[in-house]
Amino acid sequence: MKLQGGILDAPLAIVDLETTGAHPVHDRITEIAVIEVEGGEVRSEWSTLVNPGTTIPPGIQALTGITNAMVADAPTFAELAGDLFERLEGRIIVAHNARFDYGFLKQEFERHGMKYNARTLCTVRLSRKLYPEHARHNLDSVMHRHGIVCEARHRAMGDAQVLWEFLGAASRERGVEALAEAAKSITKQPALPPAIDRAVIDAIPDLPGVYLFHGEAGAPLYVGKSINMRTRVLSHFSDDVRSSREAQMAREVRTIETIRTCGELGALLKEAELVKTLLPVFNRQLRRVSGLSTFVFEPDKAPGEALRLAGGEEIESGSLAYMHGLFRTKRAAVAALRELADEHGLCLQTLGYEKAQRKGACFRHQVAKCAGLCAGKETLPAHHARVSAALARLKVLAWPYRGPIGLVEQDAERDATDIHVVDNWCYFGTARTDEELASLLESPPRGRFDVDQYKILVKFVAGKSRMKIVELPAFGRRETMDALCTAS
């Protein structure tokens, strides 16, 4: 079999690794296979067991068939590093879930003082691009779809040979040109800003957190968040950036800072906090909201005063139960009210949100959008009952707990835990140690309601999130992280 066209003509290294686990930092390689391809043809096949210097978990032994006894006399990665580096140098790494294999290789090389960088072609992404009609793209699914037989599944060389067979099948079924074009788009390297070295990008973890772009003299340009920081950062520098504004931002970036969090919630809260604190030039959302507005309905007052538009200075956690809707501007609030009025036949003239006619019914009634309170066709109590029902969908969610709670996020890789302390929709801070938790509980900062934090927290507190939530002792009392995290 010979593959030709575009990137397929470049030197390739089809790689598969077997490892002791899923984390490049903690786990180690137990077997390596490399199929070297040049000019679209296989030039050599090479594989070896690797002594990982640690025990292989029983579950991994059962899956791969590689036992501790088999690797006991095998070479260590340190002994293989020099030869393997030469074998891979200058080649595009082809692997199924390439980030996994590339991550392990890069980590092992760097552990032995060798800087390794390579372009990668992920065959999972290639399969998704070429066969979007299929839902599953794991290796077993690929083998079944294309009738590929592997006598040594979950062994490095066996799985690497499956990938070579898949490339051949894709070439026959979709055509060489389509395969080459798909591979080119997947391996396309983003054009990094002149001041940013590739090593800076490679140092960003594929993990949750917040990233900050700084310009000249450290000026804050942009704050973003992601559950995969490296991928998200790279997306800002892709050749097909979505706007001239993003292109301008990419040109101005001088340094990149990252803050790792235990999970998605921590990243969301930290992003919202930093945007309001730093006011980065290229952030539009999450900045300080000066026109925040909400509706307060008091039916006992005069008709024109019953539905009042309250400003942000009145919006506090203690008064949320009386609020209907949280809008960034007064214009947005009135627009939402008009939609409700159209749907429920409300009289905006009576409510004071439309100029009154000199006599007779309001204009909206004349065009059949008002049920006719202004024309004497219904009573004020009946109208206000419909106003109350219409506003119900906007009602700010009541705090569902008796007091403060902690939302627990855990990072198994670092053996770290974050407890986000929240009360009445106000975020007080995140504790990572007993001392930080004690500080938050004994003398909490003054909780100020923030609409962006509210929208974030609602999804995790009242939504379908599986995050662990623990009720905290009343402010002023001590508690330990372990006690809270182990509480039922």
N, C-alpha and C positions, 0 to 999 in steps of 0.2 A: 504494500500500500504506500502511496506517495501523496502528500498534501502539498498543494502549491497555491500561491497567491497572497500578496500583501504580507501581513504579519506572520503568516504561516511559513514564510520563507526564512524568517529569522531563526537564530539558534534557540531551541527550546529545551527545557529540562522538565520532563513529566515526573513529578515527585509525589511520593506518598510516604507518610511516617506512621509508625505505631508508637504510642506513648503510654506512660503510666497514668495519665489523666488528661484533663482538658485545659489546665492552666499553665502557660509557658513559664511563669515565674516559679511555680512550685513543683511542677511535674517535669519528667525527663523523657527523652527519646529512647525507644527500645529497638527500633528497626528502621532502616532507611532504604528506599529504592529510588533510583534515578534512571530514567530512560532518556538518553541524549538523542535529540532530533536535529538534523541539519538539512537544509534544502528540502524539507518536507519528508525526509526519510529517516528511519531509525539507524543511528550509527553505533550505539552501544547500550547495553543494559547492565546495571550494576546494583547490587544490594548487599546489605550486611546487617547482622544483629548488632546491637549496641548495649554495652553494660551501662545501665542508667545510674549506678552507684546508689540505688535505693531499691526497696522491694516493690514488686509489681502487685497491685491489689488483686485479690482472687477473682473479682468480677472481670477485670481486664484480661487476666490469664484465660478465663473461660471464653471470652469473646475472641481473642486473637490466637489462642493456642501457644503463645509465647510465655514460657515459664521462667521462674527465677533461675532454675538450673541451666536453661538454654543460654542465658545471657551472662552467666557467671564467668565464663572464659572469653567472652566477646570483647573487642576493643572498646575503650571509652571514647566519648566524643572528642576529648582532647587529643587522642591518638589519631582520630580520623579527620580532624578539623582542616588541616593543611591541604590534604588531597581532595577533600570534599569541596573546599572553597574554590580550588582550581577547576574542579569539575563543573561547578555551577556558575562561575564568574562569566558575566556577559550574556547569560541566557535568561530568557523569560521563564519564570517558574509557572508551570501548569499544574494545577492541583484542584481536587474537589474540596470546596470550602478553602480556597487558597490562603485566606487570612490565618487559618489555623496552622497549616504547615509552614507558611512563611514566618509566622510569629514564633514558632518553636525554633526554626533555623536561625532566625535573627537573634533570638535570646541566647541560644547556645553559643553562637559565634561571638557575641559580645561578652558572654561570660568568660570567654577565653581570649579577650583582648582584640578581637577582630571585628571591624565595622563592616557590616554586610547590608547592602541595599540592592533590590532587584525589582523589576516590573513583574507583575503577576497576572495570570489569566485564570480566573476562577471558572471551573467547568459547571458549577452549580448555576452561576449567573449566565453562563453561555447557554445552558440547557433552558433556562427560563426565557431567554431572549429568542432562541430559535424555536422553542416548543411552548408558546404561551398558553396553548389550549390544554396543557396538562397541569394538574394541580401539584403533583409531587415531583421533586427533582433530586432526591437522595440517590445514592449510588445504586441501591437495590432497585429503585424505580427505573433508573436509567437503563440498567441491565435488562430488566423485564421488557421495557418498551422497545429496545432495539435487538432483543434476542441475543444478548452477549452472555457468554458462559465464562465463569471464573472458578477454577478448581481450587484456588487458594484465597478465598474471600477473607478480608480482615488481616491479610498479610500484605506487607508493603509492595512487593513486586506484583503480586496478583492484582491488587487494586490499581496500581499504576498502569498495568497492561489493559485493564478495563477502560481507563481514560483514553488510551491510544485507540482502542477499538471504537469508543464513542465518537472521537473526532472523525474517524473514517466513516462511520454510519451517518453522522450529521452532514458530512461532505456529499455523500451519495444521495441522501434524502432531501436536503435543502439546497444543495449546490455549493461548489467551492467558493464562489463569489459571496454568497450570503454568509457562509461560515467565516470567511476572511473579514468581511465587514463587521459582523457581530463581534469577532475577537478583537478587532481594532478598536471598536467603541468601548469595550470593557477594559482594555489595557491602556486606554488613553490617559496620559499623565497630565494632571492640571498644571497650568502655568503659574508657578508660585511667584509671589511678589519678589522683586529684586533683593530686598533686605532679608528675606526668609530662606534659610538653608533647609534642604530636605531633611537633615537630621533633626531639626526642630519639629517638623511634622511627624516624623517617625517616633519621636519621644512622647507624643500625645497619645494617651491610652484609648483603646476602643471601649471606653467605659463611661458611665454617667458622670456629668459634671457641668461646670460653667467655663466658658472660654472668653477671654477678653482680648480684643485687638487694640493695640496702642500705636499712635502715630509719632510724629516728631516730638521729642522732649517728653515722651510718655503720655501725651494727650489721649484720653479715652475716645476711641472711635466707635466701638461696637461691643456689646455684651450679648452672648448667645448661650443657649443650653442645649444639651442633647443627651440621650442615653448612650450614644456612641460619638464621643467628642472628635476623634480623628476624622471619621467619615464626614461629619458635619462641617468641620473646618475646611476640609478639602473641597467640599461642594461650593464654598464661597469663591474658589479660585478656578473653577472649571471654565473651559473655553466658551461654553454657551451660557454665561452669566445672564440672568434675566433682565437686567436693567443697567443703564449707564451709571446709576447711583451705586450699584454694587461693584461695577468695574472701577469706579473712582475710589471706593473704599479699599478695594484690593490693592490699588496702586499706592495708597497712603500708609498701608500697614508696615510698621517697623519691627514690632515685637508681638509675640503671642504669649499670653499667660493662661494657665488652666487651674481650675480649682475642682478637685475631685470630690464627689459626693457619694453617699452610700446608695442613692437611688434617684429615681425620677422626681419625687416630690422635693427632695433637698435641692435638686438642680433648679426646679421651677421657682422655689421660694428665694434662692440665692440670686437668680437672675432678676426677679422682680425688685429685690432689695438693691442690687448694684446699679440697675438702670436708673432708679430714682435718686440714688446717692451720687453717681458719677455723671449722669446726664450725657451719655455718649452721643456724639454728633449723628451717627447713622441709625440710632434706635428711635423709632417712632412710637411703637407700642410701649406700654408699661411706664412711660414717663409720668411725671407728676400731673395729676388731673386737676385742672383749675375749675372746670365747668361741671363737675360731678353734680348730678341732680337726681331727685327721687320724688315720687308723689306721696302725699299724706292725705288720706280721705277722712274728713270729719263731717258726717252727714247732718249733725245737729246745727251746724253753722248755716248762715245765709247761702242760698244757691250758688252765688258767684264766688263764695269763699270756701265751699265745702271740699273742693279738690284743689289742694295747694301744691305748688311746685317748690320743694325745699332744696336749698343749696347744699353743697358739700360740707359747709361748716356745721350743719345741723345733723349730719349723718354720723352717728356714733353707735358703737356696738350695743349699748343699752337701749337704743330706740329703734333697732332694726325691725322689731315685731310690728311696728306701725308703718313701715316703709313699703312702697310698691314700686319695684323696679330700681335698677341702678344704671344710670345713663351717664356717658362721658360728657355730654353737652345738653343744654336746655333744648336745643333744636332736635336732638335725637329723642328726647323725652316727649316733646309735643308730637313728633312724627309717630311715635309708638301709640300715643293716646288717640291720634286720628285713625289709626288702623283699628283700634278697639272700638272707637265710635262707629266706624263704618260697619263693623261686624255685628255690633249689638244695638245699633240704632240709637245711640246716645246723643243728647243735645249739647253740643259744644258751646252754643250760645249761652245756655243756662249755666253751664259750668264755668263760663268766663274765658273760654279759649277761642272764641270767635266773635267778631264784631256784631253787636246787636242790630237788628233791623229796626227802622223807625216804627213800624207797626206790623202786626201779624206774625206769622210763623217765620222761622229762620230759613235761610237759603238752603241749607242741607235738607230740611223737611220738604222743600219744594222739589228737590231732585231725589226724593225717596231714600235719603240716607239718615234721617232722624225720625224716630217713631212718633214724634209729635207732642212732646211735653210743652213746647213753646206754643203749640196750637190748641192746647187744652184737651188733647186726646188721651192723656194719662196723668196720673197724680205724681207729685214730687216724690213721695215715699216709694212708689213703684219704680220710678226712674232711678232713684238712688239705690234701690235693691239691685237693679241691673248693673249700675255702675260698680257696686261692690263685687258682684259676680264676675264682671269683666276684669276688674283689677286683681282678682284672686290669682290669676295665672302669673302675675308680676310680683306677687308677694315674696319678700325676701325670706329665705328659709330660717325658721326659728332654730336656735341653738339646741341640739338634741341631748345635751348632757347637763348634769347638775353643776358642774364646775369645770376646771381645766382638764385637758386630756393630753396625752403624749402619743404622737403617731410614730411608730417604731419602724425604722428602715435599717436593714442589716446588709453589710458587704462581706460575704463569706470569704472572698479572696484575701481581704486584708484583716479579717476577723475584727471588723469595726462595726459600731452601732451608732446611729443618730436617733435622738429622740427630739421630735419637733413639738414644742410646747405651744398649745393653742387654747384660748378660752374665749367663748362668745364670738367666734370668728376672727379674733385678733391673734396674730402670730407674735409670740414673745421672744422666740429665739430657738436655736438648736443646741442641744447638749450632747457632748461626746465623752464627757467624763463625769464622775460623781460630783466633782467640784463645780463644774459648769451647771449641772442640774440643780445642785443646792443653791447656787447663786440665782438661778431663774425662779426657783420656788420660794426662796426666803425673801428676796426683794426684787420682784419682777419689775421690769421697765413698764412705764405707762403704756398700755396697749392702745394704739390708735387704729381705728378701722381703716382698712385699705381695700378698695374695690377689687384690685387685681389679686391680692392675696385671698380675698373672699372667694373669688371665682375658682382659684386653684384649689383651695381647701374643700370647697363643696364637693368636688369630684372625688376626693379621697375620704372625706368624712361621711357624706351622705350618699355617695355613688356606690358603684359595684366593686370598688377596689378591695382587694384581699389583704390590704395592709393591716398589721396588728395595731389596735388602738387600746390604750390603757388609760383608765381614769386616774388622774393624779390626785395626791392629797391637796387639801386646800392650800393656797399660797401662804407661805409662812412656816411650812413644815418641811423636814428633810426626807429624802428617799434616795435609794441607790439605784444605779442603772440595772444591775443584775436582778434586783428584787422586782423591778417593774417589768423587765423583759421576760422573766420567768413566771410572772403572774398569769393566772388563767383568764 
